[in-house]
């Protein structure tokens, strides 16, 4: 066989594989036609009927402070730490976070870490961390839906939650993964403004929402789609893991001795947190194909009952036809709507933003005030505030991927005080944004905004939007 023939054969196999992927993962991928057997909550079920419930909350706008809170949670852990994240990224904050987890496990705390099976991030600089975690007798590491080259339809099934719970007493849920781009005190070039909420159940009451969150993590942990990363380490892997574990532990110990701020947080949970009337937890079904959009339906149902205002922030907004099918008729309410998202200048996700451009006219037609963030870095927080009372915070983006494909989770908080804090946080970003449309009309962009947006980038995004409109259910 000649080299030329071999190359032709390889290219033919590659082409056939590409066609197989397109057919099985795109063309034949089922649309969302399932009926949900789990009932959607009534809006009244998110409302508290007493002055204060067992759960108190704390909003984290600042990424560094959010990292400090996670560190303190781990340091206070006595029995269990349960983690479900889309990914761990590179950076000193990640290494100190891992060092703190190893220290907790050395104390006898049971640590469970669940990461997305494709985007987990434990590669390159962090590749040895897999062995460091998996080789510890008190740490379990699992992946949700690992890469299966001959089952391309499974590639859509991604773990997108960002949850950590400790001892049934503390929990954090939001949009941040673990990496310097989320948690560093000095923002790197790819830094994102994100949002988390901490939940504090001081007396470890059984009716806390943290118990629900922990139950959801248990369901993910034991699901058939989840698998052990290394059920049986080789001698070489175990030795490599021990070296890396010792290095991480040493770095963490040194940071403690030198009183590095990140590992020496001082937090009084009782004083820092805000009381609530109720905190509820909602999440998508755990399915491999298109799932019934529970989170999307839940957020819409609350919006349909809003009388005064609806505040929305999402890094990606792609109101595709599949999403519109679930919009109730009564959503055309008298409430004022404000929507905040990224601009062409700030977005780090070209494909998602091109999907937004393809449907931006339909957003404008709702009559909402539409703002695009136009200053350095990008927005990654996902939140909604209804009537200055109910607040939703979590991992859910306003797009088809979050609605029908990913695992996603949110907490809905009944607290006027917390809602005021969240609106204030969103308003601070709106001050650095451009009003794109209001009352069904586009606004003319100011000259400084026009200069900020690269002509080539804008042209590329508009061209891309003409293509992505045809496969928006995967964006």
C-alpha positions as CSV (number, residue, x, y, z in Angstrom):
1,X,0.0,0.0,0.0
2,X,1.4,3.4,-1.0
3,X,1.5,6.4,1.3
4,X,-1.0,8.2,-1.0
5,X,-3.5,5.3,-0.7
6,X,-3.1,5.1,3.0
7,X,-3.8,8.9,3.3
8,X,-6.9,8.5,1.1
9,X,-8.1,5.6,3.2
10,X,-7.6,7.6,6.4
11,X,-9.4,10.6,5.0
12,X,-12.3,8.4,3.9
13,X,-12.6,6.9,7.4
14,X,-12.5,10.4,8.9
15,X,-15.2,11.6,6.6
16,X,-17.4,8.6,7.4
17,X,-16.9,9.2,11.1
18,X,-17.8,12.9,10.7
19,X,-21.0,11.9,8.9
20,X,-21.8,9.4,11.6
21,X,-21.4,12.1,14.2
22,X,-23.5,14.6,12.3
23,X,-26.3,12.1,11.7
24,X,-26.5,10.6,15.2
25,X,-25.7,13.7,17.3
26,X,-27.5,16.4,15.3
27,X,-29.9,15.2,12.6
28,X,-31.5,12.3,14.5
29,X,-31.1,13.8,17.9
30,X,-34.6,13.9,19.3
31,X,-36.4,17.2,20.0
32,X,-38.0,17.9,23.4
33,X,-41.3,16.2,23.2
34,X,-41.4,14.5,26.6
35,X,-44.0,15.1,29.2
36,X,-42.6,15.7,32.6
37,X,-43.9,13.3,35.3
38,X,-42.4,15.4,38.1
39,X,-44.9,18.2,38.8
40,X,-43.8,21.8,38.4
41,X,-44.2,23.8,41.6
42,X,-46.9,26.4,41.9
43,X,-45.6,29.9,42.4
44,X,-47.1,30.0,46.0
45,X,-44.8,27.1,46.9
46,X,-41.8,29.4,46.6
47,X,-43.3,31.8,49.1
48,X,-42.6,31.5,52.8
49,X,-45.5,31.7,55.2
50,X,-43.4,32.7,58.2
51,X,-41.0,35.5,59.2
52,X,-37.8,33.4,58.8
53,X,-36.9,29.9,57.8
54,X,-33.9,27.8,58.8
55,X,-31.9,29.0,55.8
56,X,-29.9,32.2,55.7
57,X,-28.2,33.5,52.5
58,X,-25.2,35.5,51.5
59,X,-24.7,37.0,48.0
60,X,-21.2,36.8,46.5
61,X,-20.5,39.3,43.7
62,X,-16.8,39.4,44.3
63,X,-15.0,36.3,43.1
64,X,-12.2,36.5,45.6
65,X,-14.7,36.7,48.5
66,X,-16.5,33.8,47.0
67,X,-13.3,31.8,47.0
68,X,-12.6,32.8,50.6
69,X,-16.1,31.4,51.6
70,X,-15.4,28.1,49.9
71,X,-12.1,27.9,51.7
72,X,-13.7,28.5,55.1
73,X,-16.4,26.0,54.4
74,X,-13.8,23.3,53.7
75,X,-11.8,24.3,56.8
76,X,-14.9,24.0,59.0
77,X,-16.0,20.6,57.5
78,X,-16.3,17.8,60.1
79,X,-18.0,15.0,58.3
80,X,-18.6,15.5,54.6
81,X,-17.8,17.7,51.6
82,X,-19.8,17.1,48.4
83,X,-18.8,18.9,45.2
84,X,-20.3,19.0,41.7
85,X,-18.6,21.3,39.2
86,X,-18.5,21.7,35.5
87,X,-14.7,22.1,35.6
88,X,-11.6,22.9,37.6
89,X,-9.3,25.4,35.9
90,X,-5.7,26.4,36.3
91,X,-4.4,28.8,38.8
92,X,-3.2,29.3,42.4
93,X,-6.7,29.4,43.8
94,X,-7.4,25.9,42.3
95,X,-4.2,24.5,43.9
96,X,-5.0,26.0,47.3
97,X,-8.6,24.7,47.0
98,X,-7.3,21.2,46.3
99,X,-4.8,21.5,49.1
100,X,-7.6,22.4,51.5
101,X,-9.6,19.4,50.3
102,X,-6.6,17.1,50.9
103,X,-6.1,18.6,54.4
104,X,-9.8,18.0,55.2
105,X,-9.6,14.4,54.0
106,X,-6.5,14.0,56.2
107,X,-8.6,15.0,59.1
108,X,-11.1,12.2,58.3
109,X,-13.7,14.2,56.3
110,X,-15.3,12.3,53.5
111,X,-14.8,14.2,50.3
112,X,-16.7,13.5,47.0
113,X,-15.9,15.4,43.8
114,X,-18.0,15.0,40.7
115,X,-16.9,16.8,37.5
116,X,-18.1,16.9,33.9
117,X,-16.6,14.0,32.0
118,X,-15.4,16.1,29.1
119,X,-14.9,19.6,30.4
120,X,-13.5,18.6,33.8
121,X,-10.2,20.4,33.3
122,X,-7.9,17.9,35.0
123,X,-5.5,17.9,32.1
124,X,-2.2,19.7,31.4
125,X,-1.0,21.4,34.6
126,X,-3.7,19.7,36.6
127,X,-3.4,16.2,35.1
128,X,-1.5,14.9,38.2
129,X,-4.3,16.2,40.4
130,X,-6.5,13.3,39.2
131,X,-4.1,10.8,40.8
132,X,-3.6,13.0,43.9
133,X,-7.3,13.0,44.6
134,X,-8.1,9.5,43.5
135,X,-5.3,7.9,45.5
136,X,-6.5,9.4,48.8
137,X,-8.6,6.9,50.9
138,X,-11.0,9.6,52.0
139,X,-11.5,11.2,48.6
140,X,-13.6,9.9,45.8
141,X,-13.4,11.4,42.3
142,X,-16.0,10.7,39.6
143,X,-16.8,12.0,36.1
144,X,-20.3,12.5,34.8
145,X,-20.8,11.2,31.2
146,X,-17.3,10.6,30.0
147,X,-16.3,11.0,26.3
148,X,-17.6,8.1,24.2
149,X,-16.3,8.3,20.7
150,X,-18.8,5.9,19.2
151,X,-21.8,7.4,21.1
152,X,-21.7,11.0,19.9
153,X,-25.2,11.7,21.1
154,X,-23.9,11.5,24.6
155,X,-21.6,14.5,24.0
156,X,-24.6,16.9,24.6
157,X,-25.2,15.5,28.1
158,X,-23.1,17.8,30.2
159,X,-22.9,18.4,33.9
160,X,-23.2,22.2,34.3
161,X,-24.0,22.5,38.0
162,X,-21.7,24.4,40.4
163,X,-22.6,23.2,43.9
164,X,-20.7,22.5,47.1
165,X,-22.3,21.4,50.3
166,X,-20.6,20.8,53.7
167,X,-22.1,18.8,56.6
168,X,-25.7,19.7,55.8
169,X,-24.8,23.1,57.3
170,X,-23.3,25.2,54.4
171,X,-23.8,25.2,50.7
172,X,-22.8,27.4,47.7
173,X,-24.6,27.4,44.4
174,X,-24.1,29.7,41.4
175,X,-22.2,30.2,38.2
176,X,-18.5,29.9,39.3
177,X,-16.2,27.0,38.6
178,X,-12.9,26.7,40.4
179,X,-10.2,28.7,38.7
180,X,-8.3,32.0,38.9
181,X,-10.6,33.4,36.2
182,X,-13.4,33.2,38.7
183,X,-11.7,33.5,42.1
184,X,-8.4,35.5,41.8
185,X,-7.9,38.7,43.7
186,X,-6.1,40.2,40.7
187,X,-8.2,39.4,37.6
188,X,-6.4,37.6,34.8
189,X,-7.1,38.5,31.2
190,X,-9.9,35.9,30.9
191,X,-11.6,37.0,34.2
192,X,-15.4,36.8,34.4
193,X,-17.8,38.6,36.7
194,X,-19.9,35.8,38.2
195,X,-22.4,35.3,41.0
196,X,-22.9,32.7,43.8
197,X,-25.1,32.5,46.8
198,X,-24.1,30.8,50.1
199,X,-26.8,29.1,52.2
200,X,-26.3,28.7,56.0
201,X,-28.3,26.2,58.0
202,X,-26.8,27.0,61.5
203,X,-28.5,24.1,63.4
204,X,-28.3,21.6,60.5
205,X,-32.1,21.4,60.4
206,X,-33.5,18.6,58.2
207,X,-35.9,20.9,56.4
208,X,-33.1,23.0,55.0
209,X,-32.7,23.4,51.2
210,X,-29.2,22.1,51.7
211,X,-30.6,18.7,52.3
212,X,-32.4,18.8,48.9
213,X,-29.2,20.0,47.2
214,X,-27.2,17.1,48.9
215,X,-29.9,14.7,47.7
216,X,-29.6,15.9,44.2
217,X,-25.8,15.4,44.4
218,X,-26.4,11.9,45.7
219,X,-28.6,11.2,42.7
220,X,-25.9,12.4,40.3
221,X,-23.2,10.5,42.2
222,X,-24.9,7.1,41.9
223,X,-26.4,7.6,38.4
224,X,-25.4,5.1,35.6
225,X,-24.0,8.1,33.6
226,X,-21.4,8.6,36.4
227,X,-18.2,6.6,36.6
228,X,-15.1,6.3,38.8
229,X,-12.1,8.0,37.2
230,X,-9.6,5.5,38.5
231,X,-11.2,2.5,40.3
232,X,-7.8,0.8,40.5
233,X,-4.7,2.9,40.2
234,X,-1.5,1.4,38.8
235,X,1.6,1.5,41.0
236,X,3.0,4.4,38.8
237,X,-0.2,6.4,39.0
238,X,-0.4,5.9,42.8
239,X,3.2,7.1,43.2
240,X,2.5,10.1,41.0
241,X,-0.6,10.8,42.9
242,X,1.3,10.7,46.3
243,X,3.9,13.2,45.0
244,X,1.3,15.6,43.7
245,X,-0.8,15.2,46.9
246,X,2.3,16.0,49.0
247,X,3.1,19.0,46.8
248,X,-0.5,20.4,47.1
249,X,-0.6,19.8,50.8
250,X,2.8,21.4,51.3
251,X,1.7,24.5,49.3
252,X,-1.5,24.8,51.4
253,X,0.4,24.3,54.6
254,X,2.9,27.0,53.7
255,X,0.1,29.4,52.8
256,X,-1.4,28.8,56.3
257,X,2.0,29.4,58.0
258,X,2.6,32.6,56.0
259,X,-0.9,33.8,56.7
260,X,-1.8,34.1,53.0
261,X,-5.2,35.8,52.9
262,X,-6.9,33.3,50.7
263,X,-6.5,30.4,53.2
264,X,-7.0,32.4,56.3
265,X,-10.6,33.8,55.9
266,X,-12.5,35.2,58.9
267,X,-16.2,34.8,58.4
268,X,-19.1,34.9,60.9
269,X,-21.8,33.2,59.0
270,X,-24.5,34.3,61.3
271,X,-23.7,38.0,61.0
272,X,-22.8,38.0,57.3
273,X,-26.0,36.2,56.1
274,X,-29.5,37.5,55.5
275,X,-32.6,35.8,56.8
276,X,-35.1,34.3,54.3
277,X,-38.7,33.3,54.4
278,X,-38.0,30.3,52.2
279,X,-35.3,28.9,49.9
280,X,-36.3,26.4,47.2
281,X,-34.2,24.2,45.0
282,X,-35.0,23.3,41.3
283,X,-33.1,21.3,38.8
284,X,-33.4,19.7,35.4
285,X,-34.0,15.9,35.0
286,X,-31.0,13.7,34.6
287,X,-31.4,12.3,31.1
288,X,-29.2,11.7,28.1
289,X,-31.4,13.1,25.4
290,X,-33.6,16.2,25.3
291,X,-35.2,16.5,28.7
292,X,-38.3,18.3,29.9
293,X,-37.2,21.9,30.7
294,X,-38.1,22.0,34.4
295,X,-35.9,24.9,35.3
296,X,-37.0,27.0,32.3
297,X,-40.7,26.2,33.0
298,X,-40.3,27.1,36.6
299,X,-38.7,30.4,35.9
300,X,-41.4,31.2,33.3
301,X,-44.2,30.3,35.7
302,X,-42.9,32.7,38.3
303,X,-42.5,35.4,35.7
304,X,-46.1,35.0,34.5
305,X,-47.2,35.9,38.0
306,X,-45.0,39.0,38.4
307,X,-47.0,42.2,38.8
308,X,-44.2,44.9,39.0
309,X,-40.8,43.9,37.6
310,X,-38.6,41.1,36.3
311,X,-34.9,41.6,36.3
312,X,-32.8,39.1,34.3
313,X,-29.0,38.7,33.9
314,X,-27.6,35.9,31.7
315,X,-24.3,35.7,29.8
316,X,-26.0,34.0,26.9
317,X,-29.6,34.7,25.7
318,X,-30.7,32.5,22.8
319,X,-34.6,32.5,22.7
320,X,-34.9,29.8,20.1
321,X,-38.3,28.5,19.0
322,X,-38.0,25.4,21.2
323,X,-37.9,27.7,24.2
324,X,-40.8,29.8,23.0
325,X,-43.0,26.8,22.9
326,X,-43.1,26.7,26.8
327,X,-43.9,30.4,27.2
328,X,-47.3,30.8,28.8
329,X,-49.8,33.2,27.2
330,X,-50.2,35.2,30.4
331,X,-46.5,36.1,30.3
332,X,-47.5,39.3,28.5
333,X,-48.0,40.8,31.9
334,X,-47.9,44.4,33.2
335,X,-44.5,43.9,34.8
336,X,-41.5,45.9,33.6
337,X,-38.8,43.7,32.2
338,X,-35.0,44.5,32.3
339,X,-32.6,42.1,30.6
340,X,-28.8,42.3,30.9
341,X,-26.3,40.2,28.8
342,X,-22.9,40.5,27.2
343,X,-22.0,42.6,24.2
344,X,-19.9,41.7,21.1
345,X,-17.0,43.4,22.9
346,X,-17.3,41.5,26.2
347,X,-18.5,38.0,25.2
348,X,-16.0,35.2,25.4
349,X,-18.3,32.8,23.6
350,X,-18.6,33.6,19.9
351,X,-21.0,30.8,19.1
352,X,-23.4,31.6,21.9
353,X,-23.3,35.3,21.1
354,X,-24.0,34.7,17.4
355,X,-27.0,32.7,18.5
356,X,-28.2,35.7,20.5
357,X,-27.7,38.0,17.5
358,X,-29.8,35.7,15.4
359,X,-32.7,36.1,17.9
360,X,-32.1,39.6,19.3
361,X,-35.0,41.0,17.3
362,X,-37.4,38.7,19.2
363,X,-36.0,39.9,22.5
364,X,-36.5,43.5,21.4
365,X,-40.1,42.7,20.4
366,X,-40.9,41.8,24.0
367,X,-40.6,45.5,24.9
368,X,-38.0,44.8,27.6
369,X,-35.2,47.2,28.4
370,X,-32.2,45.3,26.9
371,X,-28.7,46.1,28.1
372,X,-25.4,44.8,26.8
373,X,-22.4,44.9,29.1
374,X,-19.6,46.9,27.4
375,X,-16.7,47.2,29.8
376,X,-13.6,45.0,30.4
377,X,-14.0,41.3,31.2
378,X,-17.3,39.5,30.7
379,X,-20.5,38.6,32.6
380,X,-21.1,35.0,33.7
381,X,-23.7,35.4,36.4
382,X,-27.2,33.9,36.0
383,X,-30.0,35.5,38.0
384,X,-33.6,36.6,38.0
385,X,-35.5,38.8,40.4
386,X,-39.3,38.9,40.5
387,X,-41.3,41.8,42.0
388,X,-38.3,42.7,44.2
389,X,-39.1,39.6,46.4
390,X,-38.2,36.3,44.7
391,X,-34.7,35.8,43.5
392,X,-33.3,32.9,41.4
393,X,-29.5,32.2,41.3
394,X,-27.7,29.3,39.9
395,X,-26.1,27.8,36.8
396,X,-28.9,28.2,34.2
397,X,-28.3,30.3,31.1
398,X,-31.2,31.5,29.0
399,X,-30.6,29.2,26.0
400,X,-31.6,25.8,24.6
401,X,-28.5,24.0,26.0
402,X,-29.4,24.9,29.6
403,X,-33.1,24.2,29.0
404,X,-32.9,20.8,27.3
405,X,-29.4,19.3,27.4
406,X,-27.4,20.2,30.5
407,X,-27.9,19.3,34.1
408,X,-28.7,22.7,35.6
409,X,-29.8,23.9,39.1
410,X,-31.0,27.0,40.8
411,X,-32.2,28.2,44.2
412,X,-35.3,30.5,44.5
413,X,-35.0,32.7,47.5
414,X,-38.0,34.5,49.1
415,X,-36.4,37.5,50.7
416,X,-37.0,41.2,49.9
417,X,-33.7,42.1,51.5
418,X,-31.7,39.7,49.4
419,X,-33.7,40.7,46.3
420,X,-32.7,44.3,46.9
421,X,-29.0,43.3,47.2
422,X,-29.2,41.3,44.0
423,X,-30.9,44.2,42.1
424,X,-28.2,46.5,43.3
425,X,-25.5,44.1,42.1
426,X,-27.2,43.9,38.6
427,X,-27.6,47.7,38.5
428,X,-23.9,48.2,39.1
429,X,-23.3,46.2,35.9
430,X,-26.0,48.0,34.0
431,X,-24.2,51.3,34.8
432,X,-21.3,49.9,32.7
433,X,-23.7,48.7,29.9
434,X,-25.3,50.1,26.8
435,X,-29.1,50.3,26.5
436,X,-29.7,48.5,23.2
437,X,-33.5,48.5,23.1
438,X,-36.6,49.7,25.0
439,X,-40.3,49.6,24.4
440,X,-39.8,47.5,21.2
441,X,-37.4,49.9,19.7
442,X,-33.6,49.8,19.1
443,X,-31.5,52.6,20.5
444,X,-28.6,54.2,18.5
445,X,-25.2,53.1,19.8
446,X,-23.1,55.8,21.2
447,X,-19.8,56.6,19.4
448,X,-17.6,55.2,22.2
449,X,-19.5,51.9,22.1
450,X,-19.0,51.7,18.3
451,X,-15.3,52.2,18.7
452,X,-15.1,49.5,21.4
453,X,-16.5,46.8,19.0
454,X,-14.0,45.6,16.4
455,X,-15.4,45.8,12.9
456,X,-14.0,42.4,12.0
457,X,-15.3,40.8,15.1
458,X,-18.8,42.3,14.6
459,X,-18.8,41.2,11.0
460,X,-17.7,37.7,11.9
461,X,-20.4,37.4,14.6
462,X,-23.2,38.6,12.2
463,X,-22.1,36.1,9.6
464,X,-21.9,33.3,12.1
465,X,-25.4,34.2,13.4
466,X,-26.8,33.3,9.9
467,X,-25.5,29.8,10.4
468,X,-26.1,29.1,14.1
469,X,-29.8,30.0,13.7
470,X,-30.3,26.5,12.1
471,X,-28.8,24.6,15.0
472,X,-29.7,26.8,17.9
473,X,-31.1,23.9,20.0
474,X,-27.5,22.9,20.7
475,X,-26.2,26.3,21.7
